[in-house]
């Protein structure tokens, strides 16, 4: 049987934990679910060599099929004339404005409204278009985009002109409209949440020991 003092102690511990959670949210150390966040894009269907598209073909992808929070459409080309990712309906890749010149962002570079985004024309964003070829994209290279619903994101890519191959390694976007994203940024577990989770687990173990 648990006596009154144990019940009071357990109640006090629970109340104190609730106070910690409230304080953490109010001071910003623990983000609420309504806060902006970086969201990973599921690239499993386009992660193969040359986007997994068989030679001589191209594929059309709705961004919402890769992640529900973004809109727009892109095409992936793998033929003798065009290779690479193309901004299509409602999607905008950052480019230098010439044929086959996608902007190469390095790890940590900011992708936002300061970049030049051109839309809906293959020669603006692909790695190769006819006789025009983009410089190689080695490790730690990213293509930036803006979706039709105003969210900025990236695809981590490689491009090797000597072998005429590219690969999409990862992708993510900032869920808050109009907010830029750092190339390579990924969702991270909240340190505050982990710490408070450990505190809650400890309190539960103590209560169980007391009840035994």
C-alpha positions as CSV (number, residue, x, y, z in Angstrom):
1,X,0.0,0.0,0.0
2,X,1.2,3.5,-0.9
3,X,1.0,5.9,2.0
4,X,-0.1,9.6,1.7
5,X,3.4,11.0,1.8
6,X,4.4,8.9,-1.2
7,X,1.3,10.0,-3.2
8,X,2.1,13.6,-2.3
9,X,5.7,13.2,-3.4
10,X,4.7,11.6,-6.7
11,X,2.1,14.4,-7.4
12,X,4.8,17.0,-6.6
13,X,7.3,15.4,-9.0
14,X,4.7,15.3,-11.8
15,X,3.7,18.9,-11.3
16,X,7.4,19.9,-11.3
17,X,8.0,18.1,-14.6
18,X,5.0,19.8,-16.1
19,X,6.5,23.1,-15.0
20,X,9.8,22.3,-16.6
21,X,8.0,21.5,-19.9
22,X,6.1,24.8,-19.8
23,X,9.1,26.8,-19.0
24,X,11.1,25.2,-21.8
25,X,8.5,26.0,-24.4
26,X,8.1,29.5,-23.2
27,X,11.8,30.3,-23.3
28,X,12.3,28.6,-26.7
29,X,14.5,25.7,-25.6
30,X,11.7,23.3,-26.6
31,X,10.0,24.1,-29.9
32,X,6.2,23.5,-30.2
33,X,4.8,21.4,-33.0
34,X,3.6,24.6,-34.7
35,X,7.1,26.0,-35.1
36,X,8.9,26.0,-38.5
37,X,11.0,23.0,-39.2
38,X,13.3,21.4,-41.7
39,X,11.6,18.5,-43.4
40,X,13.4,15.6,-45.1
41,X,12.4,14.8,-48.7
42,X,11.9,11.1,-49.5
43,X,14.3,10.6,-52.5
44,X,14.1,6.8,-52.5
45,X,12.4,6.7,-55.8
46,X,14.9,9.0,-57.5
47,X,18.2,8.1,-55.8
48,X,19.7,5.8,-58.4
49,X,22.3,6.7,-61.0
50,X,20.8,9.4,-63.3
51,X,17.8,9.6,-61.0
52,X,17.0,5.9,-61.6
53,X,15.7,6.8,-65.1
54,X,16.6,4.3,-67.8
55,X,18.8,5.6,-70.6
56,X,16.9,7.6,-73.3
57,X,14.0,8.5,-71.1
58,X,12.8,11.0,-68.5
59,X,10.5,11.0,-65.5
60,X,8.0,13.5,-64.1
61,X,7.7,13.9,-60.4
62,X,5.2,15.8,-58.3
63,X,7.0,17.2,-55.3
64,X,4.0,16.3,-53.1
65,X,4.7,12.7,-53.9
66,X,8.2,13.1,-52.4
67,X,6.9,15.1,-49.4
68,X,3.3,16.2,-48.8
69,X,4.4,19.7,-47.6
70,X,5.7,21.0,-50.9
71,X,4.1,21.6,-54.3
72,X,5.3,21.9,-57.9
73,X,6.7,19.5,-60.4
74,X,10.2,18.5,-61.7
75,X,11.4,16.3,-64.5
76,X,14.6,14.1,-64.5
77,X,16.2,13.6,-67.9
78,X,18.6,10.8,-68.9
79,X,19.0,10.9,-72.6
80,X,21.7,11.7,-75.2
81,X,20.7,15.4,-75.4
82,X,19.7,16.3,-71.8
83,X,20.8,15.0,-68.4
84,X,19.8,16.3,-65.0
85,X,17.0,17.8,-63.0
86,X,14.6,20.2,-64.7
87,X,12.4,22.8,-63.0
88,X,8.9,22.2,-64.4
89,X,5.4,23.4,-63.5
90,X,5.4,25.3,-60.3
91,X,9.0,24.6,-59.3
92,X,12.1,26.8,-59.6
93,X,15.7,25.8,-59.4
94,X,18.5,28.3,-58.7
95,X,20.5,28.9,-61.8
96,X,23.0,31.3,-63.3
97,X,20.6,32.0,-66.1
98,X,22.5,30.4,-69.0
99,X,22.2,26.9,-70.5
100,X,23.1,24.1,-68.2
101,X,24.2,26.3,-65.3
102,X,22.5,25.2,-62.1
103,X,23.9,27.1,-59.1
104,X,26.2,25.0,-57.0
105,X,25.6,25.5,-53.3
106,X,28.2,24.3,-50.9
107,X,27.4,22.8,-47.4
108,X,26.0,25.5,-45.2
109,X,25.3,28.1,-48.0
110,X,21.9,29.8,-47.6
111,X,19.2,29.1,-50.2
112,X,16.7,31.9,-50.2
113,X,15.3,34.8,-52.2
114,X,18.7,36.2,-52.9
115,X,19.3,33.4,-55.4
116,X,18.3,33.6,-59.1
117,X,15.4,31.2,-59.7
118,X,14.3,30.5,-63.3
119,X,11.4,28.2,-64.1
120,X,10.0,25.7,-66.5
121,X,12.7,25.3,-69.1
122,X,15.1,22.4,-69.3
123,X,18.2,24.3,-70.4
124,X,18.1,26.5,-67.3
125,X,18.7,23.9,-64.7
126,X,20.0,20.6,-66.1
127,X,23.6,19.5,-66.0
128,X,23.9,19.0,-69.7
129,X,21.9,20.4,-72.6
130,X,23.2,19.5,-76.1
131,X,26.8,20.8,-76.3
132,X,26.6,22.8,-73.0
133,X,27.8,21.1,-69.9
134,X,27.8,22.3,-66.3
135,X,31.0,22.0,-64.2
136,X,31.3,18.9,-62.0
137,X,29.4,18.7,-58.8
138,X,31.6,16.8,-56.3
139,X,30.9,15.8,-52.7
140,X,29.0,18.4,-50.6
141,X,27.3,20.0,-53.6
142,X,23.6,21.1,-53.6
143,X,21.0,22.4,-56.0
144,X,18.6,24.9,-54.4
145,X,14.9,25.2,-55.3
146,X,11.8,27.2,-54.5
147,X,8.5,25.3,-54.6
148,X,5.2,26.6,-55.9
149,X,4.0,27.2,-52.4
150,X,7.0,29.4,-51.6
151,X,9.2,27.0,-49.6
152,X,12.9,26.8,-50.1
153,X,14.8,23.5,-50.2
154,X,17.7,21.6,-51.7
155,X,18.8,18.4,-53.3
156,X,22.3,17.1,-52.6
157,X,23.7,15.9,-55.9
158,X,26.8,14.7,-57.7
159,X,27.5,15.3,-61.4
160,X,30.5,13.8,-63.3
161,X,30.7,15.2,-66.8
162,X,33.4,12.6,-67.9
163,X,30.9,9.8,-67.3
164,X,27.8,11.8,-68.0
165,X,26.2,10.7,-64.7
166,X,24.5,12.4,-61.8
167,X,23.0,11.2,-58.6
168,X,20.6,12.6,-56.0
169,X,21.8,11.8,-52.5
170,X,19.4,13.6,-50.2
171,X,16.8,16.4,-50.0
172,X,15.1,18.7,-47.5
173,X,13.1,21.9,-47.3
174,X,12.1,24.6,-44.8
175,X,8.5,24.2,-43.9
176,X,7.9,27.9,-43.2
177,X,7.0,29.8,-46.4
178,X,9.6,32.3,-47.4
179,X,12.2,31.2,-44.9
180,X,15.6,30.2,-46.4
181,X,17.5,27.0,-45.7
182,X,21.1,26.1,-45.3
183,X,22.3,23.6,-47.8
184,X,22.7,20.3,-46.1
185,X,20.7,21.2,-43.0
186,X,18.7,18.3,-41.6
187,X,16.1,17.8,-38.9
188,X,17.8,17.3,-35.5
189,X,16.2,16.0,-32.3
190,X,15.7,18.7,-29.6
191,X,18.3,18.5,-26.9
192,X,15.8,19.9,-24.5
193,X,13.3,17.2,-25.5
194,X,15.9,14.5,-24.9
195,X,16.8,15.9,-21.5
196,X,13.2,16.2,-20.4
197,X,12.5,12.7,-21.7
198,X,15.2,11.4,-19.5
199,X,13.9,13.4,-16.5
200,X,10.4,12.0,-17.1
201,X,11.8,8.4,-17.4
202,X,13.7,8.9,-14.1
203,X,10.6,10.2,-12.3
204,X,8.6,7.2,-13.5
205,X,11.3,4.7,-12.3
206,X,11.3,6.4,-8.9
207,X,7.5,6.2,-8.6
208,X,7.6,2.5,-9.5
209,X,10.3,1.7,-7.0
210,X,8.3,3.6,-4.3
211,X,5.2,1.7,-5.2
212,X,6.9,-1.7,-5.0
